[in-house]
C-alpha cells in the first residue's frame, strides 16, 4: 500500500510538472514572458503553491520550457556549418532562426536577455552565436558575405524581428520569411554595395521584470 501511494504521488508530481511546462510554453509563445505566474498555474490546472514548488522563479520555469528551442537553435547553426557552401549555410541560419523566433515570442525575449543567472541557457546562447560567427567567417572567405558584416548585425536582425506583428501565427511566419529574405539581400556581398556605418556597441537586453 505504501509503495503504491508513493508511486501515485510521484506520478501526480510528474503530471503536474508536464502540465505546468505545457501551459508555460503555450502562454510564453503567445503572450511573451510578461504573462503572470498565476495565469500559468491557472492554465495548468494547479495551485500557485504547486507551481512555485516545482519552479521557484519564472526564470527557472522559462529556462526549462525553452530547452527544446535552444537546442533547435544549436541544430540550425550546426546544419549551416555542415553545408559545403558557407553562403547557403549562412542563409539557412538566417531563415530558420527567424522562423523559430516568429513562432514563439517568449523565446525571442529569453534568447535576447540570456537569463544571466541561468548558466546553461547563457552558455548555450554563447555557443550558438560563436558557431554563427564561424559560419560568417567562412561565408566572407568565400566572397559571398559582405566584408563589413559583424556578429552584432545578426543580433540586430533578431531585435528588429521582434517588431513583426500579424493577425495570425501564419501571417507572422509569412512576414518573418520576407523579413529574412530582405536581411539576406542586405548581407550579400556586392561590388556596388555602399559601406555600412560603423557598428555600434549593443547593450545587453535588460532582464525581463518578471511578474508573479
N, C-alpha and C positions, 0 to 999 in steps of 0.2 A: 504493500500500500504506500509506504514512504517513498520507495523508488518511483512508483508511478506518479505520485504527486510531484516529486522533484522534476521528473521528465515533463509533466504538463506545464509546470511553472517555467521551465527553460524554453519549451515550445512557445508559450504565450509571449515570453520576452523577445524571442526571435521574430515572432509575427509582428509585435509592436514596433520593433526596430525597422523592419522592412516597410511597414505601413508609414512610419514617420519619414523614411527616406523617399518613398514614392511620392508622398504628399509634398515634401520639400522640393523635389525635382520638378514636379508639375507647377508649383507656385513660383519658384525661382525663375522657371523658364518664361512664364507669362507676366509676372509682376516685378521681377528683379529681386535684389537682395533686401529691399526695404520691407518686404512682407513680414508682419509681426509673427513671433514665435507662437503666440496663442492661436493665430489663424492656421498655422501649420499643424498644431496639435488638434484643432477642431477638424481640419480636413482628414487627418489620420485616424480620427475616432478615438483619441486617447486624451487623458488629462494632462494639463501643463506639467504636473509633477513627474509624470511618466516620461514626458519629452525631455525635461531637464535632467532627469536621472540618467538617460541614455546619452544626451548631448548637452553638457552644461552651458555651452555658448553657441550662438548662431554660427560663429566662425568654425567651430568643431563640426557642426552639422553640415555646413556648406562644403567644407573640405572633404568630408566623407561622400557627400552627394555628388560632387563633381569629379570623383576619381576617374570615372569612365571617360569623361570629356577630356581630362588632362592626358590620359593615355591615348585618346584619339588624336590629340594634337601631336604627341610624340610620334605616333604611327604615320601621320600625314607627312611630317618632315623627314622621317626615315625613308618613306617611299620616294619623296622628292630627291633625296640624296642618292638613292639607288638607281634613279633613271640615268642612263648613259648620256642623255642630253641635259646638261645642267640648266639651260634656259627653260626647257619643257618642265623639268622638275620644279624650278622656281615658280613657274606659272601655276602648276598643280597646287603648290603650297598656298599661294595667294587665294586661288579659287576655293579650295576646300576649307581653309581656315575661315574665310569669310562666311561660307555656308554654315559651318559649325556654329559660329557666333550668331548668325542670323536666326538659328533655331532655338537659341537659349540666351535670353537677356541676362539672366543671373550669372551665367558662366562668364560672359564678357566682363562684367563688373569684378567678378572674383579673379579672373586672369589678370586684369589690369592692376588691381590693388595688391595681388600676390599674397594676401594674408600674412603679414610679416611674422606672426607667431606660429604659423603652420609651416614648419620647416620642410616637410615633404612636398607640400604644394609649391612653395617658393623655389625649391631645388629643381622640381620638375619643370617649372616655367623657365628657369635659367638654362636648363639643359636644352629645352626646345628652342629658345632664342639663339643659343650658341650653335646649334645644328643649322638653324636658318642662316646664321652669319656665314658658316662654311659653305652652304649652298650658294649664297650670294657671291662669295669669293670665286667659286668655280664658274658661275654664270658670267662674271666680269672677265675672267681669264679667257672664256670662250668668245668674248667680244659681243655678247648679246644683252647684257645688263649695263645700263649707263654707269660710267666710271664714278660719278659723284653720288651714287646711292650709298646710304649709310643705314645701319640696322634700325636706328630711330625712325627711319621712314616707314618701316613695317609697323612700328608701334603707332605712328601717325595714322596709317591706314585703319588699324583696328579701332583707334579712338574715333576717327571720323565715321567709321562704320556704325558706331552706336547711335548715330543720328538718324539712321534709316527707320522710318515708321510706315506701316501699311495697315490696311483694314483687315487683312487676313494673314495667317502664317505663310500661305503660299505666295501672297503678294510680297511679303517681306523677303522671302527667299529669292524671288524673281528680281527684286530690286538689288539684292545683295550680289547676285550674279552679274548684273550690269555694272554695279559699282566695282567689282573685282576686275572686270574687263577693262574699265577705264583706268584703274590703277596700273594694270599690267602695261597698257599702252604708254602710260606716263613713265614707267620704269625701263621701257625698251630702249636699247642703245640706238642712236640715230645721229648721223653726221650733222643734221640740221637742228639738233636739239639745243635749246638755249641753256647755258649753265644755270644750275639751281642756286638760289640764295644760300648763304652759309647756314649750316644746320644749327638749330638752337638746342640747348641742353634741356631735355624734358625732365620735369619733376615727377617723382613717383606719384601715382594717383593716391589721394588721401584714403585711408581706410574708411570703409562704409560705416556710418554711425548706426550700428545695429540696434533695432528696437525689439522689445520683448513682446 
